Amino acid sequence: MNARINITLMTPDASLAAAVSAALHANGHVIAGPPVRDLRDLAPQLGRVAVPICLIDLDPAPHQMLPQLERIIARFPATRFVALASHVGNDLLLEAMQSGVRRVVTKQAMSVDLPGVLDRLTAPDLQAAAPTGEITTILSASGGCGATTIAVNLAEEIAQKKKQPTLIWDLDSAYGAVASYLGLTPRYGADHVLHYGGDIDAQLIKSTASVHNDRIHVLASPASMNLAAAAAEPLRFDRLEHVLDSARRGYGLTIIDAPRLPLDTTAALVAGSTTTLLVLQLTVKDLRCARSILDALRDRGCDTASIIPVANRYVKRQVISLEEANKALGVGIDVLPIRNDYAPAIHGLNFGQTLSEAGPRSSIRRDIQDLVTKLESRSRVSA
């Protein structure tokens, strides 16, 4: 629980005010004074005293209220606004986030969801400090090469070692595999951050991320929520550098699962990352594609010698050896193998489990743990 704060509530509904007070009682936050009845009274109230959090009742006409609320939010950038509504659909979520609202909580789930939302929004502000977190981007040489499995389990192993949550940012707009892998049903996604019109800070990312457990948080792909909508409105990356900077402030490590992106965006991710992994299988097709990716990134000014190729589903005595793969890629860094271990990998995928649960003694988990150790050694050398 964070330090107690006073919260301003805007609602004409006395029963909702009582329900909010009961929900806040669990973590010590309180409503400051009687509720403000409408937007006409809200602006003068915010102008009189500093208000860290403002809860807004959007009912009964949320789409009519949001344009007016947006003007108030713009006037008071130091206040974080959380909306309450009876019914929350994707259209309302997107409109609210574009207006500057940090979260929308359904009234039916308020007693469960609201305390956690407020705790995340009122965590100690990290913006004044320099960003200290690391970024690891994971590229794919082909679809289905297992990059998401590596991303999820790399996040799990590093979070266990560091005793702090890792953020997985899913940029796969075609499928959004991370949420599916972990059995999550996200209500917010990467588009709510990348397309946000206001200040993108660490708390926005934390409050938008879906919490799988105390080790893994997920900034989901829009495809995880609505595949058709994700296809109709591609992600915009004009604020990518700002988002990466804020992710470093909010998390010790952010792992970006980044398949199928435009090459210019991929180059920007590689340039902004501490480490980049290029996942492939030891096939002619994957090696050719991986070499093409490396050549294209080199043409865009990236230092491809810093990109680590990872051969997933590796088995001994296959047609293409690790030595031959090293020569084919020509990056100056040995290809690191992750052994093929089908049973625990597919069990974890089917049941939304990491390998620490699905196969704690499996060869694939041991290889990912070895990969973590090698990445840590590499980080110490470059520091």
QUISULUR-V307096 format. One record per residue. N is the residue number from 1. RES is the residue in one letter. SS is DSSP state (alpha for helix, beta for strand, coil for the rest). NEAR is the number of other C-alpha atoms within 12 Angstrom. D_FIRST is the distance of its C-alpha to the first C-alpha in Angstrom with 2 decimals. Layout:
BEGIN
n=(N;N)
res=(RES;RES)
ss=(SS;SS)
near=(NEAR;NEAR)
d_first=(D_FIRST;D_FIRST)
END
This chain:
BEGIN
n=(1;2;3;4;5;6;7;8;9;10;11;12;13;14;15;16;17;18;19;20;21;22;23;24;25;26;27;28;29;30;31;32;33;34;35;36;37;38;39;40;41;42;43;44;45;46;47;48;49;50;51;52;53;54;55;56;57;58;59;60;61;62;63;64;65;66;67;68;69;70;71;72;73;74;75;76;77;78;79;80;81;82;83;84;85;86;87;88;89;90;91;92;93;94;95;96;97;98;99;100;101;102;103;104;105;106;107;108;109;110;111;112;113;114;115;116;117;118;119;120;121;122;123;124;125;126;127;128;129;130;131;132;133;134;135;136;137;138;139;140;141;142;143;144;145;146;147;148;149;150;151;152;153;154;155;156;157;158;159;160;161;162;163;164;165;166;167;168;169;170;171;172;173;174;175;176;177;178;179;180;181;182;183;184;185;186;187;188;189;190;191;192;193;194;195;196;197;198;199;200;201;202;203;204;205;206;207;208;209;210;211;212;213;214;215;216;217;218;219;220;221;222;223;224;225;226;227;228;229;230;231;232;233;234;235;236;237;238;239;240;241;242;243;244;245;246;247;248;249;250;251;252;253;254;255;256;257;258;259;260;261;262;263;264;265;266;267;268;269;270;271;272;273;274;275;276;277;278;279;280;281;282;283;284;285;286;287;288;289;290;291;292;293;294;295;296;297;298;299;300;301;302;303;304;305;306;307;308;309;310;311;312;313;314;315;316;317;318;319;320;321;322;323;324;325;326;327;328;329;330;331;332;333;334;335;336;337;338;339;340;341;342;343;344;345;346;347;348;349;350;351;352;353;354;355;356;357;358;359;360;361;362;363;364;365;366;367;368;369;370;371;372;373;374;375;376;377;378;379;380;381;382;383)
res=(M;N;A;R;I;N;I;T;L;M;T;P;D;A;S;L;A;A;A;V;S;A;A;L;H;A;N;G;H;V;I;A;G;P;P;V;R;D;L;R;D;L;A;P;Q;L;G;R;V;A;V;P;I;C;L;I;D;L;D;P;A;P;H;Q;M;L;P;Q;L;E;R;I;I;A;R;F;P;A;T;R;F;V;A;L;A;S;H;V;G;N;D;L;L;L;E;A;M;Q;S;G;V;R;R;V;V;T;K;Q;A;M;S;V;D;L;P;G;V;L;D;R;L;T;A;P;D;L;Q;A;A;A;P;T;G;E;I;T;T;I;L;S;A;S;G;G;C;G;A;T;T;I;A;V;N;L;A;E;E;I;A;Q;K;K;K;Q;P;T;L;I;W;D;L;D;S;A;Y;G;A;V;A;S;Y;L;G;L;T;P;R;Y;G;A;D;H;V;L;H;Y;G;G;D;I;D;A;Q;L;I;K;S;T;A;S;V;H;N;D;R;I;H;V;L;A;S;P;A;S;M;N;L;A;A;A;A;A;E;P;L;R;F;D;R;L;E;H;V;L;D;S;A;R;R;G;Y;G;L;T;I;I;D;A;P;R;L;P;L;D;T;T;A;A;L;V;A;G;S;T;T;T;L;L;V;L;Q;L;T;V;K;D;L;R;C;A;R;S;I;L;D;A;L;R;D;R;G;C;D;T;A;S;I;I;P;V;A;N;R;Y;V;K;R;Q;V;I;S;L;E;E;A;N;K;A;L;G;V;G;I;D;V;L;P;I;R;N;D;Y;A;P;A;I;H;G;L;N;F;G;Q;T;L;S;E;A;G;P;R;S;S;I;R;R;D;I;Q;D;L;V;T;K;L;E;S;R;S;R;V;S;A)
ss=(coil;coil;coil;coil;coil;beta;beta;beta;beta;beta;coil;coil;coil;alpha;alpha;alpha;alpha;alpha;alpha;alpha;alpha;alpha;alpha;alpha;alpha;coil;coil;coil;coil;beta;beta;coil;coil;coil;coil;beta;coil;coil;alpha;alpha;alpha;alpha;alpha;alpha;alpha;alpha;alpha;alpha;coil;coil;coil;coil;beta;beta;beta;beta;beta;coil;coil;coil;coil;alpha;alpha;alpha;alpha;alpha;alpha;alpha;alpha;alpha;alpha;alpha;alpha;alpha;alpha;coil;coil;coil;coil;beta;beta;beta;beta;beta;beta;coil;coil;coil;coil;alpha;alpha;alpha;alpha;alpha;alpha;alpha;alpha;alpha;alpha;coil;coil;coil;beta;beta;beta;beta;alpha;alpha;alpha;alpha;alpha;alpha;alpha;alpha;alpha;alpha;alpha;alpha;alpha;alpha;alpha;coil;coil;coil;coil;coil;coil;coil;coil;coil;coil;coil;coil;beta;beta;beta;beta;beta;beta;beta;coil;coil;coil;coil;coil;coil;alpha;alpha;alpha;alpha;alpha;alpha;alpha;alpha;alpha;alpha;alpha;alpha;alpha;alpha;alpha;alpha;coil;coil;coil;beta;beta;beta;beta;beta;coil;coil;coil;coil;coil;coil;alpha;alpha;alpha;alpha;alpha;alpha;coil;coil;coil;coil;coil;coil;coil;alpha;alpha;alpha;alpha;alpha;coil;coil;coil;coil;coil;coil;coil;alpha;alpha;alpha;alpha;alpha;alpha;alpha;coil;beta;beta;coil;coil;coil;coil;beta;beta;beta;beta;coil;coil;alpha;alpha;alpha;coil;coil;alpha;alpha;alpha;alpha;alpha;alpha;coil;coil;coil;coil;coil;coil;coil;alpha;alpha;alpha;alpha;alpha;alpha;alpha;alpha;alpha;alpha;alpha;coil;coil;beta;beta;beta;beta;beta;coil;coil;coil;coil;coil;alpha;alpha;alpha;alpha;alpha;alpha;alpha;alpha;alpha;alpha;coil;coil;beta;beta;beta;beta;beta;beta;coil;coil;coil;alpha;alpha;alpha;alpha;alpha;alpha;alpha;alpha;alpha;alpha;alpha;alpha;alpha;alpha;alpha;alpha;coil;coil;coil;coil;alpha;alpha;alpha;beta;beta;beta;beta;beta;beta;beta;beta;coil;coil;coil;coil;coil;coil;coil;alpha;alpha;alpha;alpha;alpha;alpha;alpha;alpha;coil;coil;coil;coil;coil;coil;beta;beta;beta;beta;coil;coil;alpha;alpha;alpha;alpha;alpha;alpha;alpha;alpha;alpha;alpha;coil;coil;coil;alpha;alpha;alpha;alpha;coil;coil;coil;coil;alpha;alpha;alpha;alpha;alpha;alpha;alpha;alpha;alpha;alpha;alpha;alpha;alpha;alpha;alpha;alpha;alpha;alpha;alpha;alpha;coil)
near=(20;19;16;23;26;26;37;38;41;37;32;22;22;17;14;29;31;21;25;41;30;21;27;32;21;22;26;21;29;30;30;27;15;22;30;28;23;24;30;17;21;33;28;17;26;30;17;11;19;21;28;28;38;43;46;44;41;39;25;17;16;28;23;16;25;34;22;23;36;30;21;30;36;22;19;28;25;24;29;39;43;42;43;42;31;21;23;26;20;22;20;32;36;32;30;39;40;30;34;38;45;47;45;45;37;29;28;19;21;31;25;21;26;34;31;28;40;44;26;32;37;34;23;18;22;25;21;13;15;15;23;21;29;31;39;43;44;44;47;42;36;30;22;21;31;38;40;43;42;48;48;44;44;44;47;40;33;36;29;21;19;18;17;23;32;43;51;51;48;44;45;39;36;28;29;37;39;50;41;29;34;35;24;29;27;32;35;43;45;48;43;42;44;38;29;34;25;29;29;34;36;38;32;42;42;46;43;40;42;37;31;30;22;18;31;40;40;50;46;48;45;42;34;36;33;26;19;15;20;27;19;13;16;24;30;22;25;18;25;30;23;26;39;41;31;37;47;34;32;41;38;33;42;50;47;48;47;42;39;26;28;22;24;22;28;34;32;28;41;41;27;28;33;33;35;40;45;50;43;42;39;40;27;20;19;29;34;22;25;38;30;23;36;36;23;21;31;23;15;20;18;26;25;31;24;28;40;37;43;40;43;39;30;31;22;15;9;16;15;22;24;30;20;18;34;25;18;28;35;24;25;18;23;26;34;32;35;38;28;27;27;25;18;27;36;21;23;30;29;19;18;27;30;39;39;30;20;25;23;23;18;25;26;37;34;24;30;39;30;21;32;31;18;19;27;22;14;19;19;11;9;11;9)
d_first=(0.00;3.80;6.79;8.48;11.10;14.36;15.43;19.10;20.44;23.93;25.69;28.94;27.77;26.81;25.79;23.29;21.82;21.42;19.85;17.26;16.45;16.15;13.84;11.43;11.77;9.53;6.20;8.20;9.67;13.44;16.67;18.72;22.17;24.26;23.96;26.25;28.96;29.98;30.11;32.90;30.71;27.58;29.09;30.25;26.87;25.15;28.04;27.64;24.07;21.47;19.13;16.12;15.66;18.57;18.82;22.42;24.37;26.93;29.16;32.05;33.24;30.49;33.06;34.79;31.71;30.22;33.10;32.69;28.91;29.49;31.52;28.83;26.18;28.72;29.14;25.50;24.13;21.24;19.75;17.97;19.46;18.27;21.14;21.56;24.76;26.62;28.07;26.75;29.36;29.67;31.77;29.26;26.42;28.65;29.91;26.49;25.27;28.60;28.13;24.96;22.41;19.31;18.64;20.63;19.14;21.73;21.83;22.63;19.40;17.21;15.60;14.49;14.01;12.82;9.15;8.83;11.27;9.64;6.37;9.23;11.41;9.52;8.70;11.12;14.51;16.75;19.86;21.44;21.67;24.38;23.62;23.54;22.93;25.93;27.53;29.66;31.90;33.73;37.07;39.35;43.11;43.55;41.86;40.91;40.97;37.59;35.49;32.53;32.64;32.58;29.74;27.43;28.33;28.28;24.66;23.90;25.85;24.50;20.82;21.71;23.42;20.90;17.81;16.08;16.48;19.80;20.59;23.85;25.56;28.34;31.26;33.71;34.76;37.46;35.48;31.74;31.90;28.41;26.78;29.82;29.65;26.09;26.70;24.26;25.00;23.38;23.39;23.07;24.99;26.37;28.61;25.77;25.00;28.59;30.07;27.48;29.40;26.84;25.01;23.66;20.67;18.08;15.51;18.33;18.95;15.42;15.19;18.77;18.51;18.55;16.33;18.80;16.62;14.38;17.57;19.15;18.25;21.34;22.66;25.34;28.96;30.18;32.67;29.98;29.67;33.19;35.89;38.48;36.34;35.32;39.04;40.00;37.62;37.21;34.27;34.94;34.22;35.21;31.65;31.13;31.03;28.31;26.16;26.79;25.83;22.48;21.85;22.59;20.00;17.21;18.26;20.17;22.61;23.70;26.51;28.72;30.98;33.80;37.01;39.63;38.67;41.25;42.50;41.57;37.92;38.07;39.58;36.80;34.18;36.23;36.61;32.88;31.91;31.68;33.34;35.25;36.39;39.35;39.46;42.90;45.20;48.47;50.69;53.12;51.33;47.89;49.45;51.36;48.33;46.24;49.08;49.30;45.58;45.95;49.11;47.54;44.53;46.96;48.94;45.83;45.34;42.77;43.19;43.76;44.20;40.39;40.01;39.80;41.68;40.38;42.88;41.11;42.85;45.12;47.96;50.78;54.28;53.44;55.69;53.74;52.62;49.78;52.49;54.02;50.67;50.14;53.56;53.04;49.81;51.01;47.65;48.19;45.16;45.76;44.54;41.83;42.34;39.91;41.99;42.68;41.01;41.25;40.16;36.53;36.09;37.29;35.45;32.11;33.13;34.23;31.21;28.36;27.83;27.67;30.45;28.24;28.42;31.76;33.72;32.08;35.55;37.07;39.04;37.13;33.81;35.55;36.96;33.60;32.24;35.38;34.72;31.25;33.04;35.73;33.33;31.54;34.99;36.08;33.03;33.79;37.42;36.79;34.26)
END
